[in-house]
């Protein structure tokens, strides 16, 4: 026996001898001692391990050959790589660079309105077209969307009402916020809803009254309209929609004003059994005509706020898809330009069901007064000889003036006379084929 193996066996012999003596002293048999677990013998510090070479086990003839895992995109952890041996139907993660290059963010408005639905529609229609992915972001609304487009690093575009720049001039003292913005397309029209007690017959009756108009829901349009009409009011713009209507019902305000696409469900759902509230007329005053469109609200849309068969006139404002004025040689400009290419090329898809019906009011060629078009959008139209056509407001204004001339009358400055004349114009327009069809 070698010295090394002898040294390794001494502790084992010693342990066995001690165990025999203890077992004899306690009266226990040897098999009982053997059945009890014993701690492994401790190796003396001076003893070295004996390394015994072990031959590799022979491979089993029926063992499946190992399939190397496919390479994974750089920077992804191994846990996200496709499973080894998977078939061709295994999905692969996209290239991280392509995902970031093709994704654009569009800030919309709180869920439930047309703006948020438009964002979802763009995501559904445009994703996977020319490597574009639209990521809608719920925002506060047109006023704060402007500051988000200007200041949030992650926002590429947003929905902004065409009268917001004038609101910024009046409320913020910023003379021309559009110098930093560019519009891509008109999305749809927001109708101005004025809900008041039955004693209020026209918006002119609200001069000096108490108005509730939440900031991003109605205050921006109310502020502009009241200023243009030379009217003043005490505005509560901090109360939310639901509380605003309750305050109106409780008599804490004289009117509630909102700029939103019809049908506005919150207004339609007002319980108004005593008919104490109704929708109020906004005449198509000349002071509004360069910015707003003439339109109507009908009892079929708001049976709780209008008498059967009743139609009132109001005005509407265009909702625009707006981007920051990115320099052409920047990555952000190229991202938005890629979106424009996909959006314009697939524009007809938005006119088909089940997309939001207000897409029929949208236009990629409409000229918006006071705004400049995003250069990539303008280049796309020019390259296809799609000359921008007159804005719908201009067409309707021309029709209104034609009606007045054919009637042998003149545009009056009296609101009541203008209201009567405008109702006659609406009837005339229906007899001549209805309102102009929105075109792209």
C-alpha positions as CSV (number, residue, x, y, z in Angstrom):
1,X,0.0,0.0,0.0
2,X,1.4,3.4,-1.0
3,X,2.0,6.2,1.6
4,X,-0.8,8.3,0.0
5,X,-3.4,5.6,0.1
6,X,-2.4,4.6,3.6
7,X,-2.7,8.1,4.9
8,X,-6.2,8.4,3.4
9,X,-7.4,5.1,5.0
10,X,-6.3,5.9,8.6
11,X,-9.2,8.2,9.5
12,X,-11.7,5.6,8.2
13,X,-10.2,2.8,10.4
14,X,-10.2,5.1,13.4
15,X,-13.9,6.0,12.8
16,X,-14.8,2.3,12.6
17,X,-13.0,1.4,15.8
18,X,-14.7,4.2,17.7
19,X,-18.0,3.1,16.4
20,X,-17.5,-0.5,17.4
21,X,-16.6,0.5,21.0
22,X,-19.6,2.9,21.3
23,X,-21.9,0.2,19.9
24,X,-20.7,-2.4,22.4
25,X,-21.0,0.1,25.3
26,X,-24.6,1.0,24.4
27,X,-25.6,-2.6,23.7
28,X,-26.6,-1.9,20.1
29,X,-25.9,-4.4,17.4
30,X,-23.7,-3.6,14.4
31,X,-26.5,-3.6,11.8
32,X,-28.3,-0.9,13.8
33,X,-25.2,1.2,13.8
34,X,-24.7,0.8,10.1
35,X,-28.3,1.9,9.3
36,X,-27.9,5.3,11.0
37,X,-26.6,8.2,8.8
38,X,-23.1,9.2,9.5
39,X,-21.3,12.4,8.5
40,X,-18.7,12.0,5.8
41,X,-15.2,11.7,7.1
42,X,-13.3,14.9,7.2
43,X,-10.1,15.1,5.2
44,X,-7.0,16.1,7.2
45,X,-5.5,19.4,6.1
46,X,-2.2,17.7,5.2
47,X,-3.9,15.1,3.0
48,X,-3.9,15.7,-0.8
49,X,-6.7,14.5,-3.1
50,X,-6.1,11.7,-5.5
51,X,-7.3,12.7,-9.0
52,X,-8.6,9.6,-10.9
53,X,-9.0,10.1,-14.6
54,X,-12.5,9.2,-15.9
55,X,-13.2,8.2,-19.4
56,X,-16.2,9.9,-21.2
57,X,-19.3,7.9,-21.4
58,X,-19.9,6.4,-24.8
59,X,-22.7,8.1,-26.8
60,X,-26.0,6.2,-27.0
61,X,-26.8,5.2,-30.6
62,X,-30.4,6.4,-30.4
63,X,-29.7,9.8,-28.8
64,X,-31.1,12.8,-30.9
65,X,-28.5,15.0,-32.4
66,X,-28.3,18.4,-30.8
67,X,-29.6,21.2,-33.0
68,X,-27.7,24.5,-32.6
69,X,-29.9,27.5,-31.5
70,X,-30.4,30.1,-34.3
71,X,-28.6,33.4,-33.8
72,X,-30.6,36.0,-31.8
73,X,-30.6,39.7,-32.5
74,X,-27.8,41.6,-30.9
75,X,-28.5,42.8,-27.4
76,X,-31.3,40.4,-26.6
77,X,-31.0,38.0,-23.7
78,X,-30.7,34.2,-24.4
79,X,-34.2,33.7,-22.8
80,X,-35.8,35.5,-25.7
81,X,-34.1,33.6,-28.5
82,X,-36.2,31.1,-30.6
83,X,-36.3,27.6,-29.1
84,X,-33.8,25.1,-30.5
85,X,-35.2,22.7,-33.0
86,X,-38.3,24.7,-33.7
87,X,-40.0,24.6,-37.1
88,X,-40.4,27.4,-39.6
89,X,-43.6,28.7,-37.9
90,X,-41.6,30.1,-34.9
91,X,-42.0,33.9,-34.7
92,X,-38.8,35.9,-34.6
93,X,-38.4,39.2,-32.7
94,X,-38.0,42.2,-35.0
95,X,-34.7,44.0,-35.4
96,X,-34.4,46.6,-32.6
97,X,-33.1,49.2,-35.0
98,X,-36.0,48.8,-37.4
99,X,-38.5,49.0,-34.5
100,X,-37.2,52.3,-33.4
101,X,-36.8,53.7,-36.9
102,X,-40.3,52.8,-37.9
103,X,-42.3,53.7,-34.8
104,X,-44.0,57.1,-34.5
105,X,-46.1,58.4,-31.6
106,X,-49.3,60.3,-31.9
107,X,-50.8,62.0,-28.9
108,X,-54.6,62.1,-29.0
109,X,-57.1,62.8,-26.2
110,X,-58.8,61.0,-23.4
111,X,-60.4,57.7,-24.3
112,X,-64.0,57.8,-25.6
113,X,-63.8,60.6,-28.1
114,X,-63.3,60.7,-31.8
115,X,-59.6,61.7,-31.4
116,X,-58.6,58.6,-29.5
117,X,-60.5,56.4,-32.0
118,X,-58.7,58.1,-34.9
119,X,-55.3,57.2,-33.3
120,X,-56.4,53.6,-32.9
121,X,-57.6,53.5,-36.6
122,X,-54.2,54.8,-37.8
123,X,-52.4,52.2,-35.8
124,X,-54.6,49.4,-37.2
125,X,-54.4,50.5,-40.8
126,X,-50.8,51.6,-41.1
127,X,-48.9,49.1,-39.0
128,X,-46.7,46.9,-41.2
129,X,-47.0,49.2,-44.2
130,X,-43.5,50.3,-45.3
131,X,-42.1,49.4,-41.8
132,X,-44.3,52.0,-40.1
133,X,-45.8,51.4,-36.6
134,X,-48.1,54.0,-35.1
135,X,-48.2,54.2,-31.3
136,X,-51.2,56.2,-30.1
137,X,-50.7,58.0,-26.8
138,X,-53.7,59.2,-24.7
139,X,-53.3,62.9,-24.0
140,X,-55.2,65.7,-22.4
141,X,-56.5,67.4,-25.6
142,X,-55.8,70.1,-28.2
143,X,-54.4,72.8,-25.9
144,X,-51.9,70.6,-24.0
145,X,-51.1,68.5,-27.0
146,X,-49.3,71.6,-28.4
147,X,-47.0,71.8,-25.4
148,X,-46.5,68.0,-25.5
149,X,-45.5,68.2,-29.2
150,X,-43.1,71.0,-28.4
151,X,-41.5,69.6,-25.3
152,X,-42.0,65.9,-24.8
153,X,-39.0,64.0,-26.4
154,X,-41.1,60.9,-27.1
155,X,-44.0,62.6,-29.0
156,X,-43.8,62.9,-32.8
157,X,-47.3,64.2,-33.7
158,X,-50.6,65.1,-32.1
159,X,-54.2,66.2,-32.7
160,X,-54.7,69.9,-32.5
161,X,-57.7,72.1,-33.2
162,X,-57.2,74.8,-35.9
163,X,-58.3,77.6,-33.5
164,X,-55.8,76.6,-30.7
165,X,-53.1,79.0,-32.1
166,X,-55.4,81.9,-31.6
167,X,-56.2,80.7,-28.1
168,X,-52.4,80.6,-27.5
169,X,-52.2,84.2,-28.6
170,X,-55.0,85.3,-26.4
171,X,-54.3,83.2,-23.3
172,X,-50.5,82.8,-23.4
173,X,-49.5,85.9,-25.2
174,X,-47.7,83.9,-27.9
175,X,-48.2,85.6,-31.2
176,X,-47.6,82.7,-33.6
177,X,-47.3,79.2,-32.1
178,X,-47.7,77.8,-35.6
179,X,-44.2,78.9,-36.5
180,X,-43.0,75.9,-34.5
181,X,-45.6,73.5,-35.8
182,X,-46.6,72.0,-39.2
183,X,-49.9,70.3,-40.1
184,X,-50.1,67.1,-42.0
185,X,-53.8,66.6,-42.6
186,X,-57.3,67.6,-41.4
187,X,-58.8,64.8,-39.5
188,X,-62.4,65.8,-38.8
189,X,-64.6,68.6,-37.5
190,X,-65.4,69.4,-33.9
191,X,-68.9,70.9,-33.5
192,X,-69.3,73.6,-30.9
193,X,-72.0,72.6,-28.4
194,X,-73.5,75.3,-26.1
195,X,-75.9,73.8,-23.5
196,X,-77.8,76.4,-21.4
197,X,-81.1,77.0,-19.7
198,X,-84.1,77.5,-21.9
199,X,-84.1,81.3,-21.2
200,X,-80.8,81.5,-23.2
201,X,-81.8,81.6,-26.9
202,X,-78.5,82.5,-28.6
203,X,-74.8,82.7,-27.7
204,X,-75.2,86.5,-27.6
205,X,-77.4,86.0,-24.5
206,X,-74.4,84.7,-22.6
207,X,-72.5,88.0,-22.6
208,X,-71.3,88.6,-19.1
209,X,-72.6,85.2,-17.8
210,X,-71.0,82.3,-16.0
211,X,-69.6,79.7,-18.4
212,X,-68.2,76.3,-17.7
213,X,-65.8,75.1,-20.4
214,X,-63.0,72.7,-19.5
215,X,-59.6,73.7,-20.8
216,X,-59.1,70.9,-23.4
217,X,-62.7,70.3,-24.1
218,X,-64.3,73.7,-24.8
219,X,-62.5,76.6,-23.2
220,X,-60.1,77.2,-26.2
221,X,-62.9,77.6,-28.7
222,X,-65.2,79.5,-26.3
223,X,-62.3,82.0,-25.6
224,X,-61.7,82.6,-29.3
225,X,-65.4,82.9,-30.2
226,X,-66.3,85.2,-27.3
227,X,-63.3,87.4,-28.1
228,X,-64.2,87.6,-31.8
229,X,-67.8,88.4,-31.0
230,X,-66.8,91.2,-28.6
231,X,-68.3,89.3,-25.6
232,X,-67.1,88.7,-22.1
233,X,-67.8,86.0,-19.6
234,X,-66.7,84.4,-16.3
235,X,-65.1,81.1,-17.4
236,X,-64.7,78.1,-15.2
237,X,-62.2,75.9,-17.1
238,X,-60.9,73.7,-14.2
239,X,-64.1,71.6,-13.6
240,X,-64.2,68.3,-15.5
241,X,-67.0,67.3,-17.9
242,X,-69.3,65.3,-15.6
243,X,-69.1,67.9,-12.8
244,X,-69.6,70.7,-15.3
245,X,-73.0,69.4,-16.3
246,X,-74.0,68.8,-12.7
247,X,-73.1,72.4,-11.9
248,X,-75.2,73.6,-14.8
249,X,-78.1,71.5,-13.6
250,X,-77.7,72.9,-10.1
251,X,-77.8,76.5,-11.3
252,X,-74.1,77.2,-10.6
253,X,-73.5,78.3,-14.2
254,X,-75.4,79.7,-17.1
255,X,-74.0,77.5,-19.8
256,X,-71.6,74.7,-20.6
257,X,-69.6,74.9,-23.8
258,X,-67.7,72.0,-25.4
259,X,-65.9,71.6,-28.8
260,X,-66.2,68.0,-29.8
261,X,-67.4,65.8,-32.6
262,X,-71.1,65.0,-32.6
263,X,-72.7,63.0,-31.3
264,X,-71.3,64.0,-27.9
265,X,-72.6,61.1,-25.7
266,X,-72.2,62.9,-22.4
267,X,-74.6,65.6,-23.6
268,X,-77.0,63.1,-25.2
269,X,-77.2,61.2,-21.9
270,X,-78.3,64.2,-19.8
271,X,-81.5,63.5,-18.1
272,X,-83.6,66.5,-19.0
273,X,-87.2,65.4,-18.3
274,X,-88.3,68.9,-17.4
275,X,-86.7,70.4,-20.6
276,X,-84.9,73.0,-18.5
277,X,-81.8,72.7,-20.7
278,X,-81.3,72.9,-24.4
279,X,-78.7,73.5,-27.1
280,X,-78.1,77.1,-28.0
281,X,-77.6,78.6,-31.4
282,X,-74.3,80.1,-32.6
283,X,-75.1,82.2,-35.7
284,X,-72.6,82.1,-38.6
285,X,-71.4,85.6,-37.9
286,X,-69.0,87.2,-40.4
287,X,-66.4,87.5,-37.6
288,X,-66.2,83.7,-37.4
289,X,-66.2,82.8,-41.0
290,X,-62.5,82.8,-41.8
291,X,-61.9,80.2,-39.1
292,X,-65.1,78.2,-38.4
293,X,-67.5,76.3,-40.6
294,X,-71.3,76.6,-40.5
295,X,-73.0,73.4,-39.3
296,X,-76.1,72.2,-37.5
297,X,-77.2,70.1,-34.5
298,X,-80.5,68.2,-34.9
299,X,-83.1,66.6,-32.6
300,X,-82.3,63.2,-34.0
301,X,-78.8,63.6,-32.6
302,X,-79.9,65.2,-29.3
303,X,-83.5,64.3,-28.6
304,X,-83.1,65.2,-24.9
305,X,-81.9,68.8,-25.7
306,X,-83.9,69.7,-28.8
307,X,-87.6,69.4,-29.6
308,X,-88.7,66.9,-32.2
309,X,-87.9,68.1,-35.6
310,X,-85.8,71.0,-34.3
311,X,-82.5,72.0,-35.9
312,X,-80.2,74.7,-34.7
313,X,-77.2,76.3,-36.3
314,X,-73.7,76.3,-34.8
315,X,-70.1,76.3,-36.0
316,X,-67.4,73.7,-36.2
317,X,-63.6,73.8,-36.2
318,X,-61.1,71.5,-37.9
319,X,-59.1,69.0,-35.9
320,X,-55.6,68.7,-37.5
321,X,-52.8,66.1,-37.3
322,X,-49.8,68.3,-36.4
323,X,-46.0,67.7,-36.1
324,X,-43.2,69.8,-34.8
325,X,-41.4,71.7,-37.5
326,X,-38.4,69.3,-37.7
327,X,-35.4,70.3,-39.9
328,X,-35.2,68.1,-43.0
329,X,-31.8,66.6,-42.1
330,X,-32.9,65.2,-38.7
331,X,-33.9,61.7,-37.8
332,X,-37.3,62.9,-36.4
333,X,-38.1,64.5,-39.7
334,X,-37.4,61.3,-41.6
335,X,-39.6,59.3,-39.2
336,X,-42.5,61.6,-39.7
337,X,-41.9,61.7,-43.5
338,X,-42.0,57.9,-43.5
339,X,-45.4,58.0,-41.7
340,X,-46.7,60.6,-44.2
341,X,-45.8,58.3,-47.1
342,X,-47.7,55.4,-45.5
343,X,-50.7,57.5,-44.3
344,X,-51.3,59.3,-47.6
345,X,-50.7,56.1,-49.7
346,X,-53.4,54.3,-47.7
347,X,-55.7,57.2,-47.1
348,X,-58.7,55.6,-48.9
349,X,-58.6,52.7,-46.4
350,X,-59.9,55.1,-43.7
351,X,-63.1,55.7,-45.6
352,X,-64.2,52.1,-45.3
353,X,-66.1,50.4,-42.5
354,X,-65.5,49.8,-39.7
355,X,-63.4,53.0,-39.3
356,X,-64.9,56.0,-37.5
357,X,-67.6,57.7,-39.6
358,X,-66.0,61.1,-39.1
359,X,-63.1,60.0,-41.4
360,X,-65.4,61.1,-44.2
361,X,-64.7,64.7,-43.1
362,X,-60.9,64.3,-43.3
363,X,-58.7,65.7,-46.1
364,X,-55.0,65.5,-46.9
365,X,-55.2,68.4,-49.4
366,X,-57.2,70.9,-47.4
367,X,-55.5,74.3,-47.0
368,X,-55.8,75.5,-43.3
369,X,-55.7,79.3,-42.9
370,X,-52.8,80.4,-40.7
371,X,-51.0,77.0,-40.9
372,X,-48.2,75.7,-43.0
373,X,-48.1,72.1,-44.2
374,X,-45.3,69.7,-43.2
375,X,-42.8,69.7,-46.1
376,X,-42.9,65.9,-46.7
377,X,-46.7,66.1,-47.0
378,X,-46.5,69.0,-49.4
379,X,-43.8,67.2,-51.5
380,X,-46.0,64.1,-51.7
381,X,-49.0,66.0,-53.0
382,X,-46.9,68.0,-55.5
383,X,-45.3,64.9,-56.9
384,X,-48.7,63.5,-57.7
385,X,-50.2,66.7,-59.0
386,X,-52.7,66.8,-56.2
387,X,-53.2,70.5,-56.1
388,X,-54.8,71.5,-52.7
389,X,-58.4,72.4,-53.2
390,X,-60.3,75.1,-51.4
391,X,-61.1,74.4,-47.7
392,X,-64.6,73.2,-47.1
393,X,-65.3,76.4,-45.1
394,X,-64.4,78.4,-48.3
395,X,-66.8,76.3,-50.4
396,X,-69.6,76.7,-47.9
397,X,-69.0,80.4,-47.6
398,X,-69.1,80.8,-51.4
399,X,-72.4,78.8,-51.4
400,X,-73.8,81.0,-48.6
401,X,-72.9,84.2,-50.5
402,X,-74.4,82.8,-53.7
403,X,-77.6,82.0,-51.9
404,X,-77.8,85.6,-50.6
405,X,-77.2,87.1,-54.0
406,X,-79.8,84.8,-55.7
407,X,-82.2,85.8,-53.0
408,X,-81.7,89.4,-53.7
409,X,-80.6,90.2,-50.1
410,X,-77.6,91.4,-48.3
411,X,-75.7,89.9,-45.3
412,X,-77.1,91.6,-42.2
413,X,-75.1,92.4,-39.0
414,X,-78.2,91.6,-37.0
415,X,-77.8,88.1,-35.4
416,X,-81.5,87.2,-35.6
417,X,-81.7,88.1,-39.3
418,X,-78.5,86.2,-40.0
419,X,-79.9,83.2,-38.2
420,X,-83.1,83.2,-40.2
421,X,-81.1,83.7,-43.4
422,X,-78.8,80.8,-42.6
423,X,-81.7,78.5,-41.9
424,X,-83.0,79.3,-45.4
425,X,-79.5,78.7,-46.8
426,X,-79.4,75.2,-45.2
427,X,-82.7,74.4,-46.8
428,X,-81.5,75.7,-50.2
429,X,-78.3,73.6,-49.8
430,X,-80.2,70.4,-49.2
431,X,-82.3,71.1,-52.4
432,X,-79.0,71.5,-54.4
433,X,-77.4,68.2,-53.4
434,X,-76.5,68.7,-49.8
435,X,-73.2,69.8,-48.2
436,X,-70.0,69.6,-50.2
437,X,-68.6,66.1,-50.2
438,X,-65.2,65.9,-48.3
439,X,-62.4,65.1,-50.7
440,X,-58.8,64.2,-50.2
